[in-house]
Amino acid sequence: MTTEKQPRARRQKKPPKVVKMPQKGNPKEKNHFWRMMQTEEGRAQRRAWATKPRKNPGRPKGVPDGYTREMMIPIRKQAMKDAETVVDIMKKDFGVEDELAQEALRTAVIIMREPGQAREKLAAARMILDFTKSKPVAKSEVSVGKAEEFLASLLLAEIHHDNEEEQFDGPEVNEDPETPLH
């Protein structure tokens, strides 16, 4: 006994939404700033508000995240003292006589001693290392004479190798069928 499947009934669509308060459908008239922009005095007031400096505009320039200006004053003083001593030591050890080089080193040491972005500190450290430590010299001296000597030594090695093969008959091979080959 087989029963035929009935097609599913289509579900009903959601009825359209009815706005309960049609007067709130257009909020422009109720918006204070929209009404201000309708008059010349209101537009002038908005312009004045936009150009007026804020009371607390955020973190001051040059102050890293998480610090206040007052917290940075003693840190900067200590960094400047450290920079002076470090530059004096560099002047003695590395013979830095140029005033601009000393100022650059002093600024780089201050940047390294203050809290801040790691990228800035790494750039300052790289500048100090480039100035104080010399980079290793890369050996790129390739001359034609050395290349010719190299080729000649290869030819001599090849000739020597061929002479050895002529003198050497090769290993003795045991052709016994009982000997397993590995």
N, C-alpha and C positions, 0 to 999 in steps of 0.2 A: 504494500500500500504506500504509494508515494504521494506526498503532498507538495503542491507547488508553492514556491516561496512568494509571499506577497511583497510587492515593492514597498520600500520604506516611505513613510509619509514625510513630506517636506516639512522642515521646521519653520515655524513662523518667524518672520522678520521682526526686529525690534521696532516698536512704534517710534515715530520721529519725536525728538525731544521738544517739549513745550516750555517756553521761557516763562517762568513764574512772574518775574518782575521785568516787564519790557523797558521800563524807564532806566534800569541799570545796564541795559544792553549797550548804551552809548555813553561811556564814562568821560568823554572829552569835556563836557560842560562842567562836570563836577571836579575835574582836576585843577588844582590851584595854579600850577605852573602853566597849563594850557591857557587859563584865563589871563594870567599875567602877560603872556606873549601877545594878547590881543590889543594891548594899549602901548603907547610909546613910553609911558612911565614904567610900566612893567618890564619892557624890554631893556630899558636903561638899568633898572634894578637887577635884572638877571646878569647883565654885562658886568656890573659892579661886583656882584657876588662871585662871578667866575674869575675876575682878575684880583680879587682881594687875597692877600697871603693867608694861609691857614695858620691856626695857632700852633698846632703840633704837626708839622709836615712829615714826620718820620725820622729815621735815623740820619744824623748829620753825615756830610760827605767826609770820607777818609776814616770813618769809624767802622771796624769790622762787625759783622753780625754777632749779636749776643753781648756787645759791650756798649757802655754809654761814653759820652765825651769825658766825663769826670773820671771814669775808670781807666781811660786810655792815657791821661796826663802822666801819672807816675810810671806807667809802662814805657811810654815814649822817652821820658827823661832817662830811665835806666838803659834803654836801647841806645840812646845817644852817647852815654858814658862808655858803654861797651864798644861802640863803634869807634870812638876816639882811641881807646887803648888798642884795639885790633889794628887800626890803620897805623898807629905808631909802631907797632911790632912789624907790620908789613913793610913800613918805610925802612926800618933797620935791616930786616932780613932780605928783602927783594930790591932795595934801592929805588923806591918810588919817589921821584923828585918832582914830578909834574903836579901842579895844584889841581888841575881838572881830573887827573887820574885818582888823586887822593879823595876828592869830593865824590867821584863816582863810587869808589870803594866804600866810603863812609855811608853813602846812601844805600848801597847794596847790603851792607851789614845791618843797617837799621831795619830794612825790609825783612831780613832774615830773623831778626830778634823780636819783631812785633808779631802779635797774632794776626793771621790773615789767611788768604787763599794759598793752598799748597802750590799752585801753578806759579804765583808771584815769587814765592820763596825759592822754588826750584830754578826759576830764571835768574834770580839774584845769585844763587849759589853757583850756577853755571858760569856767570860772568866773572865771579871772583876766581873760580878755578881756571878759567881761560887766561886770566891775567897773571895769576901766580904760578901755575904749573904748566910746563910746556907739554904739548901733546907728543906722543911717540912718533918718531920719524918713520914714515913708510918707506920700505926699500923697493923702489921702482927703477933702480938702475939696471936696465937691460941694454947691454951693448951688443953690437954685431959680432965683436970678437968673442964674447962669452958664448953667444949662440953657435958660432962656428966651432968653438972648442967642444961644446956639448955634442954637436952632430958628429964630430970626428971621434969622440969617445964612444958614441953609439956604434959607429962603423967598426972600430977596433974590437968592441965587445962582440959584435956579430961575427967577425972573422975568427976571433978566438973560440967562439962557441961552435962554429962549423968545423974547425980543426979538431976539437974534442970529440965530436960525433964521428968523424972519420976514424979516429983511433979506437973508439969504443965500439965493439961489435954488438953489444946489447946483452941483456940478461939471458941466462940459459932457461929455457922453458921446459918443464917436465911434462911430457905428453902421456903420462900414465893415466889410463882411463879411471882408475880408482881414486885419483886425487880430485877432491871436489873443488870447483871454482867458486870463489867468493866474490 
